[in-house]
Amino acid sequence: MEFTERLSGGEAPVRVTAYSKCKRTLDIIGAIVLLVVLSPLLLLIAIAICLDSPGTAIYQQTRVGRQGIPFTILKFRTMQVNAPTLSTAEMQCLAQIPYTRLGIWLRRSSLDELPQLWNVLAGQMSFIGPRPALPSQTDVNTLRAQYGADAAYPGITGLAQIMGRDELDVETKVGYDAAYCRQLSFQTDLNIFLRTFAAVKTGQGNK
């Protein structure tokens, strides 16, 4: 499946289809099933984090959601408790990123994102959609609003994640977000879902 990579003029509203109307129901069912099935793993990771470094297992952070509405995203903590609230790109400008020993592995495997199943269940996120940006990432949020790429609920994974993730520049990321909104369908989501496993396995674009 081909996707538009660069931004083009005009907005990119979410396609209203039979699938877009039932997507929320699928998200709820999927989140409940995975929370039940993965509960032993979630508990083990939480315990390991607390044993690995001082602090809570869950990290809460404000992100920009659908239509620019802020919400609190949940992640497994991968950094020291005194780490600054910065994007991955901003963190890379630091001389030393304050990851914990376990945190490095959690990020590489993307297991740190699993608590976002609760965000999906709460109606703040979807399984598939643009990754929610920090409020400080004004360039990303401004472009998303300008091109209608904030019309979809933010996702645990998304088109930009399988197309390069942290290796992409801001314009290209938002271009993929806008393309996702234009091409929203079950086939698109299934394609992204399946390709996410390959991206996680190879660590594609994960910095």
Phi, psi and omega in degrees: 000134182262146179231147175292132186261325183253158180290143173234161185297154177091167182277166180230070181296155178295134178294128178269106181226175176301323180292316182299331180284331182258000183299321180298319178298317178296322178299315181297312180298313181298318181296317180297313182299313183291324178296323178289311184294320185268003184304320176297319179294318179300319179294317180297317179296317180299316179296316181298321179297316181294327178283331184284324183202154180296143178126174180282161180282327183260134178251129180250137184212142178282129176231164179265122184258206182301134179057030175077010181277124181288150176211169180261115179271147179250136177216158168287137183292128180242357182234167176296154186296338182264014182292143179290155178272093183224161175286168179301317180298319179291323178299324182292344177280347178283152179295327181214121179278127187281051176289151170278169179299314179288329183300324179300314180291321180298320179290317180297326180270352182065014177290343178294343182275350187302324179299346179290353171301328176291323176296323177295314181297327181280355179083016179265339182220171174234169175294318182241132178167176177299137178293132183291133182268163173287152176302330181288344179276066186297329179296315179294311184295323179294314180294321179298318179293320182296321184256013177071015182280358176261013180284337180267154173293139178297152186242161172293322172226166183200181183299316181297330181292327180270351182256004177148338175054242185288349180278348183274146173282167186301314182298319180293318178302311182293328175299318177293322178299316179294320178298321179299316180298322180289329188250018183304123178196168177298320180297318179297313180296318179296319178299313180295317180302312182292321181286343177296322180298320178293321180295320179292318182297320182272347183072025184302120175070005182272106180249000000 
